């Protein structure tokens, strides 16, 4: 019997697994083939803390578009080969909920790289992860004590349905304890120039894990260079041996053409959050656009916040796919030089 995971309003600001429309799995090979065939240009500016001040060329592109920036929270956007289109909402660190799991996955893959179609080592589900699978106050994946799942399978359970218990299991597997793993997370954040970010857990459950849209955009840029991570966040759904049902991605924007990631997050204090990635076609060329939207409808319900984050991000993506090609060409028809 197939089990569909559904989203309900989570009590006490905790995130529950999301519900997405049924779609074909985006296989790793397919995603990697797209990237390998066309390639994405590098982002300008490296990993510097360049915040909300776009370079002149990027500012010119941004000025040619009337982007529907959300009226609340924080938002930051950048385009490959062009740079930052700017940000809105200030740079005060705020709770980011399960967007945290992008850093968790990044650190795991940094410490235990997976190449090609490799699934990685088998990892035994411990008693803590199994017990947390029955939690009614946070999102979790239905795993059993003693069950053996591969690193790749656990990363899918981490990123698609946003399993908090899997985040902590992976942290213990890698570093012996969640506290030791958090040290690695903060070290990685510092290495990426995320100067306004503090991680206090592997799952994002803690409201003390705080960051900014600008900082999370730096992580998004780096995460999309990791082939396995990039392939997983593009999956609309998956099945994992020993885990009942079809597991759907909580990022419903994947149903839209061109959207290829990244990660949702929601909570009462955090509101709705989304780190997203989309391709914009301009003639025969494609550009990768990354965005982060934080703090949508904070202090309401996680479901309402996430709905607002998805809707507002969707409007931004629609506008970029419609208007970015012309903005890059310029009013005189000459392309903007990155």
Secondary structure, DSSP 8 states (H G I E B T S, - for coil): ---B------GGG--------------HHHHHHHHHHH-----TTTT---TT---HHHHHHHHT------SSSEEEEEETTTEEEEEES----EE-GGGHHHHHHHHHHHHS---TT----EEE--HHHHHHTT-SSS------TT-EEEHHHHHHHHHTS--HHHHHHHHHHHHSSHHHHHHHHHHHHHHTT-TT-B---SSS-STT-EE-HHHHHHHHHHHTTSHHHHHHHT-SEE--TTS-SBEE-S-GGGGSTTEEEEEEEEETTTEEEEEEEEEEEETTEEEEEEEEEEEETTTS-HHHHHHHHHHHHHHHHHHHHHHHHHHHH-TTS-----
